[in-house]
């Protein structure tokens, strides 16, 4: 059964579900691109690894490191207590440790087959990228490294909440038509003008009521762009993830809607 929404399903913005959604999106983007870029290029899945303190949406293993020490038995009935024992003592606690979370975050790289050069980096943002902390810091660091390189940067943001994280200036967002999700493409250079084009972004604003876009992914000049149908990727993700089996659309969505979005969602779900 397909999602009741024509594009991104806002119920999949649930942080507990997102790691599975994210992994599938990355895998299916790579699978979709591979036959279209070979043999000159290969789409490969890379991975960032970092350790974060436990956020509210992640539930790690809890390790019991020490049990309370049993109280020593008295010598017998009526045995005298030492003066120190007559003082009321706190009960011995169980000592627990909650370890930091080791977080693995995949992304897609399009690599030139001839020399292994990374030509295009494709990122699908996750909640840790858009929340203040180590995940956000490391994502921004990787983002700047790509922007300073000769690789193109494609960022796909299907999360409506969190810090502004895409490479395009936050001040430029007000000039876009209404949107809930964004896709941004930053090309490394403009061969026709012989200069960097990092100040230019190809942006796809996506309102909730619209399908996800088909957009152009740049490769190495003079090779033509390759097209990625993001809606087809998402539909495959939704179907293969079996999300229709357990998403409860009678409950509130995990992220709020605008008044216009909320009215539209009621009609969609009623139908």
DOZA-551728 format. One record per residue (C-alpha): residue in one letter; residue number from 1; x, z, y. Coordinates in Angstrom, 2 decimals. Each point is the difference from the previous one (the first is absolute). Last residue first. Layout:
<pts>
{"a" NUM {X Z Y}}
...
</pts>
This chain:
<pts>
{"x" 271 {-10.08 1.84 10.20}}
{"x" 270 {-0.06 3.64 1.09}}
{"x" 269 {3.80 0.05 -0.08}}
{"x" 268 {0.29 -2.97 2.35}}
{"x" 267 {-2.71 1.24 2.40}}
{"x" 266 {1.51 3.48 0.22}}
{"x" 265 {3.46 -1.51 0.49}}
{"x" 264 {-1.23 -2.05 3.00}}
{"x" 263 {-1.40 3.05 1.78}}
{"x" 262 {3.23 1.92 -0.64}}
{"x" 261 {2.17 -2.85 1.23}}
{"x" 260 {-1.89 -0.19 3.29}}
{"x" 259 {0.12 3.75 0.53}}
{"x" 258 {3.70 0.04 -0.88}}
{"x" 257 {0.78 1.07 -3.52}}
{"x" 256 {1.82 3.08 -1.23}}
{"x" 255 {2.50 0.11 -2.87}}
{"x" 254 {-0.56 1.26 -3.57}}
{"x" 253 {-3.40 -1.75 -0.17}}
{"x" 252 {-3.07 2.24 -0.24}}
{"x" 251 {-1.63 0.20 -3.45}}
{"x" 250 {-2.61 -2.41 -1.37}}
{"x" 249 {2.79 -2.54 -0.52}}
{"x" 248 {1.39 2.00 -2.90}}
{"x" 247 {3.11 -1.83 -1.23}}
{"x" 246 {0.34 0.58 -3.75}}
{"x" 245 {-0.60 -3.18 -1.98}}
{"x" 244 {0.22 -2.35 2.98}}
{"x" 243 {3.67 0.97 0.32}}
{"x" 242 {0.89 -1.71 -3.28}}
{"x" 241 {3.54 -0.62 1.27}}
{"x" 240 {-0.09 -3.53 -1.40}}
{"x" 239 {-3.05 -0.90 2.07}}
{"x" 238 {1.09 1.64 3.25}}
{"x" 237 {3.58 -1.33 -0.18}}
{"x" 236 {-1.19 -3.50 -0.85}}
{"x" 235 {-2.35 0.13 2.98}}
{"x" 234 {2.86 1.24 2.19}}
{"x" 233 {2.28 -2.88 -0.97}}
{"x" 232 {-2.78 -2.53 0.60}}
{"x" 231 {-0.65 1.57 3.40}}
{"x" 230 {3.69 -0.16 0.87}}
{"x" 229 {0.21 -3.76 -0.52}}
{"x" 228 {3.73 -0.51 0.60}}
{"x" 227 {1.12 -3.39 1.31}}
{"x" 226 {3.62 -1.18 -0.25}}
{"x" 225 {1.84 -1.14 3.11}}
{"x" 224 {1.99 -3.22 -0.02}}
{"x" 223 {3.73 -0.10 -0.83}}
{"x" 222 {2.19 -0.92 2.99}}
{"x" 221 {0.74 2.89 0.54}}
{"x" 220 {-0.12 2.87 -2.49}}
{"x" 219 {-3.49 1.25 -0.83}}
{"x" 218 {-2.93 1.05 2.16}}
{"x" 217 {-3.22 1.40 -1.48}}
{"x" 216 {-3.15 -1.65 1.35}}
{"x" 215 {-3.36 1.75 -0.12}}
{"x" 214 {-3.23 0.03 -1.97}}
{"x" 213 {-1.95 2.87 1.48}}
{"x" 212 {-1.91 3.00 -1.39}}
{"x" 211 {-3.74 -0.58 0.01}}
{"x" 210 {-2.00 1.16 3.04}}
{"x" 209 {-2.41 2.93 0.50}}
{"x" 208 {2.73 2.63 0.38}}
{"x" 207 {1.68 -1.83 2.86}}
{"x" 206 {3.40 -1.60 -0.69}}
{"x" 205 {2.49 -0.75 2.78}}
{"x" 204 {2.54 -2.60 -1.18}}
{"x" 203 {3.16 0.13 2.09}}
{"x" 202 {2.80 -2.55 0.30}}
{"x" 201 {2.60 1.87 2.00}}
{"x" 200 {2.39 -1.28 2.66}}
{"x" 199 {2.62 2.29 1.61}}
{"x" 198 {2.09 -0.39 -3.13}}
{"x" 197 {0.38 -3.73 0.65}}
{"x" 196 {3.79 -0.22 0.01}}
{"x" 195 {1.44 -3.18 1.41}}
{"x" 194 {0.71 -3.62 -0.88}}
{"x" 193 {-3.19 -1.34 1.52}}
{"x" 192 {-1.10 -2.11 -2.96}}
{"x" 191 {1.66 2.42 -2.44}}
{"x" 190 {-2.19 2.93 1.19}}
{"x" 189 {1.45 3.07 -1.62}}
{"x" 188 {-0.80 3.01 -2.16}}
{"x" 187 {-3.74 -0.54 -0.12}}
{"x" 186 {-2.17 3.07 0.41}}
{"x" 185 {-3.32 -0.19 -1.85}}
{"x" 184 {-2.67 2.67 0.51}}
{"x" 183 {-3.10 0.71 -2.07}}
{"x" 182 {-2.50 2.48 1.38}}
{"x" 181 {-2.98 2.11 -1.04}}
{"x" 180 {-2.93 1.46 1.96}}
{"x" 179 {-0.31 -2.65 2.69}}
{"x" 178 {-1.79 -0.81 3.25}}
{"x" 177 {1.60 -2.97 1.81}}
{"x" 176 {3.66 0.43 0.96}}
{"x" 175 {1.28 0.68 3.53}}
{"x" 174 {-0.10 3.77 -0.53}}
{"x" 173 {2.52 -0.31 -2.83}}
{"x" 172 {2.77 -1.19 2.34}}
{"x" 171 {0.74 3.49 1.27}}
{"x" 170 {0.86 1.14 -3.53}}
{"x" 169 {2.91 -2.43 -0.07}}
{"x" 168 {0.23 -2.05 -3.24}}
{"x" 167 {2.11 1.59 -2.74}}
{"x" 166 {-2.97 1.58 -1.76}}
{"x" 165 {-0.17 3.80 -0.11}}
{"x" 164 {-2.81 1.21 2.25}}
{"x" 163 {-0.51 3.50 -1.44}}
{"x" 162 {-2.78 0.63 -2.48}}
{"x" 161 {-3.45 -1.28 -0.92}}
{"x" 160 {-1.42 -3.48 -0.67}}
{"x" 159 {2.15 -0.72 -3.03}}
{"x" 158 {0.29 -3.64 -1.12}}
{"x" 157 {3.21 -0.63 1.93}}
{"x" 156 {1.93 -3.05 -1.24}}
{"x" 155 {3.44 -0.51 1.55}}
{"x" 154 {1.99 -3.24 -0.35}}
{"x" 153 {3.59 0.05 1.22}}
{"x" 152 {2.22 -3.10 0.05}}
{"x" 151 {3.64 0.51 -0.93}}
{"x" 150 {2.92 -0.89 2.29}}
{"x" 149 {0.73 3.67 0.66}}
{"x" 148 {-0.65 2.29 2.97}}
{"x" 147 {-3.74 0.01 -0.72}}
{"x" 146 {0.69 0.81 -3.66}}
{"x" 145 {2.13 3.03 0.89}}
{"x" 144 {-2.61 1.12 2.54}}
{"x" 143 {-2.73 0.00 -2.66}}
{"x" 142 {2.22 1.87 -2.46}}
{"x" 141 {0.50 2.75 2.58}}
{"x" 140 {-3.68 0.05 0.86}}
{"x" 139 {-0.84 0.39 -3.70}}
{"x" 138 {2.55 2.77 -0.33}}
{"x" 137 {-1.47 1.94 2.93}}
{"x" 136 {-3.60 -0.44 -1.16}}
{"x" 135 {0.80 1.20 -3.51}}
{"x" 134 {2.07 2.90 1.33}}
{"x" 133 {-2.75 1.41 2.18}}
{"x" 132 {-2.82 -1.01 2.32}}
{"x" 131 {-2.64 -1.88 -1.97}}
{"x" 130 {-0.36 -3.80 0.08}}
{"x" 129 {2.70 -0.89 -2.52}}
{"x" 128 {-1.17 2.86 -2.25}}
{"x" 127 {-3.53 -1.46 0.03}}
{"x" 126 {1.29 -3.32 -1.40}}
{"x" 125 {0.81 -3.29 1.72}}
{"x" 124 {0.29 -3.20 -2.00}}
{"x" 123 {3.40 -1.48 0.85}}
{"x" 122 {1.19 -3.56 -0.57}}
{"x" 121 {3.66 -0.79 0.69}}
{"x" 120 {0.99 -3.65 0.40}}
{"x" 119 {3.31 -1.86 -0.41}}
{"x" 118 {2.12 2.45 -1.98}}
{"x" 117 {3.14 -1.98 -0.86}}
{"x" 116 {0.74 -0.23 -3.73}}
{"x" 115 {2.32 -2.95 0.45}}
{"x" 114 {-1.73 -3.03 -1.50}}
{"x" 113 {-3.28 1.62 -1.06}}
{"x" 112 {-1.03 1.04 3.51}}
{"x" 111 {-1.80 3.36 -0.35}}
{"x" 110 {-3.59 0.77 0.95}}
{"x" 109 {-0.22 3.79 0.08}}
{"x" 108 {-3.07 2.02 -0.90}}
{"x" 107 {-0.48 3.75 0.54}}
{"x" 106 {-0.21 3.07 -2.22}}
{"x" 105 {-0.11 3.65 1.13}}
{"x" 104 {1.27 2.74 -2.28}}
{"x" 103 {-0.60 3.57 1.14}}
{"x" 102 {1.82 3.00 -1.42}}
{"x" 101 {-2.21 2.92 1.01}}
{"x" 100 {1.60 3.27 1.08}}
{"x" 99 {-0.18 2.80 -2.58}}
{"x" 98 {-2.71 2.67 0.04}}
{"x" 97 {1.62 3.20 -1.27}}
{"x" 96 {-1.97 2.89 -1.45}}
{"x" 95 {0.88 3.71 -0.26}}
{"x" 94 {-2.56 2.15 -1.83}}
{"x" 93 {-0.38 3.16 2.02}}
{"x" 92 {0.90 3.64 -0.82}}
{"x" 91 {-2.70 2.36 1.23}}
{"x" 90 {0.87 1.84 3.17}}
{"x" 89 {1.15 3.62 -0.50}}
{"x" 88 {-1.78 3.24 0.80}}
{"x" 87 {2.62 2.76 0.35}}
{"x" 86 {-0.07 2.46 -2.94}}
{"x" 85 {2.62 -2.09 -1.76}}
{"x" 84 {2.67 0.89 2.57}}
{"x" 83 {-0.58 3.72 -0.65}}
{"x" 82 {0.62 -0.47 -3.75}}
{"x" 81 {-3.10 0.31 -2.11}}
{"x" 80 {-0.34 2.80 -2.57}}
{"x" 79 {-1.20 -0.90 -3.48}}
{"x" 78 {-3.50 1.31 -0.63}}
{"x" 77 {-0.54 -2.22 -2.96}}
{"x" 76 {3.18 -1.74 -1.11}}
{"x" 75 {3.26 -1.56 1.11}}
{"x" 74 {-1.74 -2.22 2.53}}
{"x" 73 {-0.04 -3.71 -0.68}}
{"x" 72 {2.16 -2.23 2.20}}
{"x" 71 {-1.97 -2.36 2.24}}
{"x" 70 {0.23 -3.58 -1.16}}
{"x" 69 {2.09 -2.25 2.30}}
{"x" 68 {-2.29 -2.57 1.60}}
{"x" 67 {0.66 -3.54 -1.15}}
{"x" 66 {2.58 -2.27 1.61}}
{"x" 65 {0.45 -3.74 0.51}}
{"x" 64 {-3.52 -1.33 -0.46}}
{"x" 63 {0.19 -3.64 1.04}}
{"x" 62 {-2.83 -1.81 1.72}}
{"x" 61 {-0.28 -3.74 -0.60}}
{"x" 60 {-0.91 -1.94 3.09}}
{"x" 59 {-3.39 -0.61 1.64}}
{"x" 58 {0.20 -2.44 2.86}}
{"x" 57 {-2.69 -0.28 2.67}}
{"x" 56 {0.86 3.18 1.93}}
{"x" 55 {3.59 -1.07 0.47}}
{"x" 54 {2.79 1.48 -2.15}}
{"x" 53 {3.36 -0.38 1.68}}
{"x" 52 {1.44 -3.46 -0.46}}
{"x" 51 {2.76 -1.48 -2.14}}
{"x" 50 {0.89 -3.66 0.30}}
{"x" 49 {0.25 -3.11 -2.12}}
{"x" 48 {-0.59 -3.50 1.31}}
{"x" 47 {-0.71 -2.71 -2.56}}
{"x" 46 {0.45 -3.74 -0.32}}
{"x" 45 {-2.33 -2.50 -1.65}}
{"x" 44 {1.33 -3.54 -0.17}}
{"x" 43 {-1.42 -3.35 1.06}}
{"x" 42 {2.51 -2.72 -0.89}}
{"x" 41 {1.04 -2.97 2.08}}
{"x" 40 {1.16 -3.60 -0.45}}
{"x" 39 {-1.62 -0.26 -3.45}}
{"x" 38 {-2.51 1.39 0.74}}
{"x" 37 {-1.98 0.80 3.15}}
{"x" 36 {-3.57 -0.81 -1.07}}
{"x" 35 {0.31 1.26 -3.59}}
{"x" 34 {1.25 3.38 1.24}}
{"x" 33 {-2.37 0.55 2.92}}
{"x" 32 {-3.05 1.10 -1.97}}
{"x" 31 {1.97 2.26 -2.36}}
{"x" 30 {1.79 1.68 2.92}}
{"x" 29 {-3.26 0.57 1.87}}
{"x" 28 {-1.53 1.21 -3.28}}
{"x" 27 {2.69 2.63 -0.56}}
{"x" 26 {0.02 1.25 3.59}}
{"x" 25 {-3.79 0.24 0.10}}
{"x" 24 {-0.08 1.74 -3.38}}
{"x" 23 {2.52 2.63 1.04}}
{"x" 22 {-1.84 0.68 3.25}}
{"x" 21 {-3.38 0.38 -1.69}}
{"x" 20 {1.45 2.46 -2.54}}
{"x" 19 {1.80 1.99 2.72}}
{"x" 18 {-3.16 -0.19 2.18}}
{"x" 17 {-2.42 1.80 -2.28}}
{"x" 16 {0.89 3.60 0.98}}
{"x" 15 {0.33 -1.07 3.64}}
{"x" 14 {-3.59 -1.41 0.10}}
{"x" 13 {0.32 -3.29 1.89}}
{"x" 12 {-1.63 -1.61 -3.03}}
{"x" 11 {-3.43 0.93 1.35}}
{"x" 10 {0.72 -2.31 2.96}}
{"x" 9 {-0.25 -3.08 -2.28}}
{"x" 8 {2.00 -2.78 1.67}}
{"x" 7 {-1.89 -3.27 0.28}}
{"x" 6 {-3.56 -1.07 -0.84}}
{"x" 5 {-1.06 3.56 -0.89}}
{"x" 4 {-2.17 0.70 -3.05}}
{"x" 3 {3.18 -0.11 -2.12}}
{"x" 2 {-0.23 -2.33 -2.96}}
{"x" 1 {-1.48 0.96 -3.40}}
</pts>
